[in-house]
């Protein structure tokens, strides 16, 4: 438990119906009482709410509702007070200022959640899930975050660590008391199946990690093609708004145009690029150069070709330069007379940017290519948190090292060291093994008041 009491505004600053100013710490109730005219908060029951006024001497600042939560049954496991005031910026800041003058300290970013972690209320995966819920953009990303918040990820990691701990303990007994265990028996018949099982389970999670990350963060998608094939029209159709300028003049898009859409659980960060062609226009040349850079960085490419035009060398170059990348080939303007040779394409979608059914087919294809699953198919093994995934990869490598050590018939204490490293790394995921630097860096990413 901390010795000081922190305070912060927990709602976004701006005009709104209400704002919440939150205190947490041993003097939270006492400090709130100093500025509250109403029932004596030191005598009220826990988890109750009380009507009154915030005062500064004889001056009434605001009419409020004050919630009182007594330790340990609170988010931080400390006494917590929440003042629900009117949502004006001035009045909210005035109440915050009063509480600071009465002895509270302004909370650091994420300090309420940090206290919840350090006081044993939540583990690191649950703390990160709080931020993931705040940042969720889709049903899928929200569901993944809620699995973390309910402790499902923690349970999985604890299960992994327990299997490793049992094995490490057997090895330690084998080293310290060789008369009780047979070294060959322990190494091959007991350790190998455990490592194999864990490698399989972690590998499944890591394979799903790419999909999880896409569902959480979205996928950067570049619309590529030569000028006047309908890239901007396609962008507008996907966005359901006129974001890009559309004309019959080739080279209208000189720079890239961006927008985001939610395709039933997948956020698509769309980029409409300048048409790829040789040009003497200096400004357009810069746009084409940027397009090539975007092709290298994008996670998904939508290549657009004109149904009413024959393929040019520029079209063929686009096909060649994007081969091997994740891409969808779209033949646009199917409502016009055909001139393109479709036999040159192995797989394509024939669409018109002005046909809603065609756009829906394209959206379905995007989800299929990105392996996006429906929300009801998700489970706790879909982890989208980058730090947790990095630690799982590290633990996976330690297990591979242990497996290799067994194959090379290295001393059993070397195998034990690899398994211990894996056990410690998995512990870092839930915060049972970590450093002050890691904790401070993680919680600094939270907003104030959380």
Buried (B, 14 or more C-beta within 10 A) or exposed (E): EBEEBBBBBBBEBEEEEEBBBBBBBBBBBBBBBBBBEBBEBEEBEBEEEBEBEBBEEEEEBBEBBBBBBBBEEBBBBBBBBBBBBBBBEEBBBBBBEBBEEBBBBEBBBBBBBBBBBBBEBBBBBBBBBBBBBEEBBBBBBBBBBBBBBEBBBBEBBBEBBEBBBEBBEBBBEBBEEEEEBEEEEBBEEBBBEBBEEBBEBBEEBBEBBBBBBBBBBBBBBBBBBBBBBBBBBBBBBBBEEEBBEBEEEBBBBBBBBBBEBEBEBBBBBBBBBBBBBEBEEEEBBEBBEBBEEBBEEBBBBBBBBBBBBEBEEBBEEBBEBBEEBEBBBBBBBBEEEEEBEEEEBEEBBBBBBBEEEBBEBBBEBBBEBBEBBEBEEBEBBBBBBEBBBBBBBBBBBBBBBBBEBBEEEBEBEBBBBBBBBBBBBBBBBBBBBBEEEBBEEBBEEBBBBB
